[in-house]
Amino acid sequence: MSFLEVFQYTKQDSVIHQLDPRSKMVLAITSAAISLMFLNIVPLLIILLCQIPILFLAKSVRRWLRSMKGLSFLLIFIIVFNTLLSTVANPFSYSVALTIRLIALMTSFSIFFLTVHPDELSQAMIQMRIRFEFAFAMSMAMRYVPTLAHEAYSIMDAQKARGVELDKGNLLKRIRNMIPIIVPLIIVSIRRALSVAESMESRAFGVSQNRTYLKRLEFQRRDWIVAFFSIAVLLYLIYFLSFFGLPDWMLWGFSF
Amino acid sequence: MIKIEDIHFKYEGVYTALRGVSIQIDQGERVAIVGTNGAGKTTLVKHMNGLLRPQRGHVFLKDRDTKHMSVAEIARTVGLVFQSPDHQLFLDSVEKEVVFGLRNLGYSAKEAEERCHNTLSRLGLEGFADRSPFTLSGGERKRVALASVLATEPKVLALDEPTIGQDAKQKKLLAELLSEMNDAGCTVVVVTHDIEFVVEFFPRTVAMSGGLIVGDGKTESLLSNEAIIDLSSLSAPQTTLAASALRKKFPEVSNRITSVSDLEEIIVRLVGGL
């Protein structure tokens, strides 16, 4: 579960944390879009290299590394399976590129989720004219990620005590061993969702249509710069790719 | 049976749960662990079946260090019933749920089924065998979780807050069941806040506070000790409170009274016998 850490807000005093969530949303979406435009190792590595300084600015590199370590099993799995099953010309090269793309995509969104407090996110959504109920649901979902992770650990403990051996056996067995974890997790979550809904209703959630807010977000100069710069890079890359294509050195890949 | 030597455990972060706990529990004992919220009670029982490993110190099970034993291996000897049944129930019938644990521990399908039926009838759950655990009430689910552990007939049975959500009758049934198991040689360890339950059924009590054991001994002397009651944020048993009220008028009343029969004896004596 440690890979979830990278999508979890952490309180830090950094330039990135201070940005308006909307400008960070633009940054995240454009950098994800850019990652999706390429399928070669070199350009994807360059994208990743551009993202790492942002993580540095957000003081979250160590957290990111830890999550990547937690995810390494899945990443290796993707490489192995794609190499074995893919029908493209150079399967290994292709699956390495796919994996880097996945990391770049995750990093794009992790920069957003690491630095945006759930309350800020819902406020940003409300100011983007999304209905309060939806914005609230979104921030609640984010709020419950750590609770869910905690719950998952308790469930694993309970099943281990009944003799389930989670880290033994072949891949198929391990996947089957997840059932005793996932089913209680879903049920506990549904039960909790119902009781949260009841307690919200008993505190008159949704009574007033025009609610006011304590804090309002304001776009500042640095936010305009970030948003403008992200969109400019995206547009430039689209222009460049459609008129010139990638230079030869960027097309490099493994020959197998 | 279980020997714990000076174990320390710290949860990730700053929160320390155990700060040097030693305890020895012999075969056939009945022990209650009481204490404040966050005293480390649950952490301690989780060390007994290997779910948590001491960061310092040792846990011995039948003189064997559990360091190199897997949880599944320990689970054959130490059965742990968790506070929340919802963390373990996942199958679509009570029967399957009970059989699941037995099969994990290596019992044949036939034997597992037999044990399952015996356990269900012992817990008054016969009628529920084919019901889905998710359609049962909280208290019933708790009993299903208990059944799934009882069926494995562990040498040591540890229960975390078994009386929560159970009505008086079920509590009594539970106590009878535990006594029965105990008479058959099973060691019973219970973590609880239910002081009346402790007084009636557990001869030995361990009081915890702030990750330490602050008292360990006979239930009646421990629970009539104000310092320990205070340290572990408990309320004294009703009988002890009644006795201390009596003592204001009759100084000869002992301050060591916890059981109903002792209190009865004193009252009978005070009114001049029957």
Chai-1 contact restraints between the chains, C-beta under 6 A:
chainA,res_idxA,chainB,res_idxB,connection_type,confidence,min_distance_angstrom,max_distance_angstrom,comment,restraint_id
A,S154,B,H87,contact,1.0,0.0,6.0,A-B,restraint_1
A,I155,B,H87,contact,1.0,0.0,6.0,A-B,restraint_2
A,D157,B,L51,contact,1.0,0.0,6.0,A-B,restraint_3
A,A158,B,F82,contact,1.0,0.0,6.0,A-B,restraint_4
A,A158,B,H87,contact,1.0,0.0,6.0,A-B,restraint_5
A,A158,B,Q88,contact,1.0,0.0,6.0,A-B,restraint_6
A,K160,B,V71,contact,1.0,0.0,6.0,A-B,restraint_7
A,A161,B,N49,contact,1.0,0.0,6.0,A-B,restraint_8
A,A161,B,A75,contact,1.0,0.0,6.0,A-B,restraint_9
A,A161,B,L80,contact,1.0,0.0,6.0,A-B,restraint_10
A,R162,B,G101,contact,1.0,0.0,6.0,A-B,restraint_11
A,R162,B,N104,contact,1.0,0.0,6.0,A-B,restraint_12
A,G163,B,A72,contact,1.0,0.0,6.0,A-B,restraint_13
A,G163,B,A75,contact,1.0,0.0,6.0,A-B,restraint_14
A,G163,B,N104,contact,1.0,0.0,6.0,A-B,restraint_15
A,G163,B,L105,contact,1.0,0.0,6.0,A-B,restraint_16
A,V164,B,N104,contact,1.0,0.0,6.0,A-B,restraint_17
A,E165,B,A72,contact,1.0,0.0,6.0,A-B,restraint_18
A,P180,B,F90,contact,1.0,0.0,6.0,A-B,restraint_19
A,V183,B,F90,contact,1.0,0.0,6.0,A-B,restraint_20
A,P184,B,H87,contact,1.0,0.0,6.0,A-B,restraint_21
A,P184,B,F90,contact,1.0,0.0,6.0,A-B,restraint_22
A,V188,B,D86,contact,1.0,0.0,6.0,A-B,restraint_23
